[in-house]
């Protein structure tokens, strides 16, 4: 890991995770919001409760608003981007001011959208900022290990969220392949046996079509063991 301290390694990994948490949560909300509001039974909360949005809010719009903007729900997009900015700021000398600026712009977009009449439309700009941040990592981060740590954090968070949500499970093979190409470039210790089991699970010929709830729970446990 060269000159990267253990604390900075954690900051880099969680920067990737928090940024991806915001991105994937927003993509999922955009994909399910209208459908959820059209449902008449009390199942509009859907898979978001799997992420921790379990507060007692009977209004669908209020529930989704909190999922996006609550300052007290750790899984909300607002909290995720706030945490990402905290990590980015202390990593400025590693990731560059340009990369920090994209995270700051993303949080600004969230705060602006929270006051908007059309928050989901306005949050499209957040997705642009996160994509720009991901691109800036390749342009401005000179330390290969630092880049790889961020990208591993992104992949692990994406796999975790997709598994919890039962969303885009077919993409887990691609994320596992990305991890395989990057883990050893980070210099981070990781659980090789857990990663082997992750790969075996997602590349099984019956996955995801025949994946049982227990299979997905086991996969989440393996992802939690990885680092």
C-alpha positions, -999 to 999 in steps of 0.1 A, spaced: 0 0 0 30 22 -2 26 53 20 -11 47 27 -18 44 64 -44 19 76 -67 48 84 -65 62 49 -71 27 35 -104 26 55 -112 62 43 -107 52 7 -127 20 9 -156 37 26 -154 66 2 -161 41 -26 -189 24 -6 -207 56 4 -206 70 -31 -219 38 -46 -246 35 -18 -259 69 -29 -258 60 -66 -274 26 -64 -301 36 -38 -311 65 -61 -312 42 -92 -334 18 -73 -357 46 -61 -360 59 -96 -369 25 -109 -395 17 -83 -410 50 -71 -439 53 -95 -448 16 -92 -447 18 -54 -471 48 -54 -495 30 -76 -498 1 -52 -529 1 -30 -518 -25 -4 -493 -17 23 -463 -31 4 -451 1 -12 -421 1 11 -408 -28 -10 -372 -38 -7 -360 -5 7 -368 -18 42 -340 -43 35 -316 -13 36 -328 0 69 -357 23 60 -380 8 86 -394 39 103 -431 41 109 -442 64 81 -475 55 65 -472 80 37 -454 67 6 -441 101 -5 -429 108 30 -412 74 33 -393 79 0 -385 115 9 -368 102 41 -350 75 22 -335 102 1 -330 131 24 -332 121 61 -303 135 82 -309 108 108 -313 76 88 -277 64 81 -287 47 48 -303 78 33 -287 94 3 -281 126 22 -262 107 50 -243 86 25 -231 117 5 -222 135 38 -201 106 49 -185 104 15 -175 140 16 -160 136 51 -138 108 37 -130 127 6 -119 159 24 -93 140 46 -81 123 14 -76 155 -6 -39 150 -10 -44 114 -22 -74 118 -45 -70 154 -56 -91 185 -53 -110 178 -85 -123 145 -71 -133 161 -38 -151 188 -57 -173 162 -75 -183 147 -41 -191 182 -27 -212 190 -58 -231 158 -53 -239 167 -17 -249 202 -28 -273 186 -54 -289 165 -26 -294 195 -4 -309 215 -32 -332 186 -43 -345 182 -8 -362 217 -11 -374 211 -47 -409 203 -59 -394 177 -83 -366 161 -62 -362 130 -83 -358 150 -114 -333 173 -97 -313 143 -84 -304 132 -119 -276 157 -115 -263 138 -85 -259 107 -107 -239 128 -131 -216 141 -103 -210 106 -90 -201 93 -125 -178 123 -129 -162 114 -95 -156 78 -107 -140 91 -139 -119 116 -120 -104 87 -99 -86 75 -131 -75 110 -141 -63 125 -108 -54 96 -84 -18 87 -91 -15 60 -65 -27 27 -81 -35 11 -48 -57 41 -38 -76 39 -70 -81 2 -66 -92 5 -30 -120 30 -40 -131 7 -68 -132 -23 -46 -153 -4 -22 -177 5 -50 -179 -31 -62 -185 -45 -27 -212 -20 -19 -229 -26 -53 -229 -63 -47 -242 -59 -11 -271 -36 -22 -280 -57 -53 -282 -88 -31 -302 -71 -4 -326 -56 -29 -329 -86 -52 -319 -61 -79 -298 -66 -110 -285 -99 -96 -273 -108 -130 -246 -81 -127 -229 -97 -97 -207 -118 -120 -193 -86 -135 -186 -70 -101 -169 -102 -88 -147 -102 -119 -138 -65 -112 -129 -74 -76 -108 -103 -88 -87 -80 -110 -82 -54 -82 -80 -70 -48 -44 -79 -50 -35 -45 -63 -48 -28 -32 -23 -44 -8 -52 -48 17 -56 -81 36 -88 -99 27 -105 -132 33 -94 -153 4 -117 -182 13 -147 -158 15 -139 -143 -19 -136 -178 -34 -170 -187 -21 -184 -154 -35 -171 -162 -69 -184 -198 -67 -219 -185 -57 -223 -159 -84 -208 -179 -112 -229 -210 -104 -249 -219 -136 -281 -216 -116 -274 -181 -103 -294 -159 -101 -324 -177 -115 -324 -204 -89 -309 -185 -60 -329 -191 -28 -333 -165 0 -308 -185 20 -283 -183 -9 -286 -145 -9 -283 -143 29 -252 -165 27 -238 -142 0 -243 -112 22 -224 -129 50 -195 -136 27 -194 -100 16 -193 -89 52 -164 -112 59 -143 -100 29 -124 -72 47 
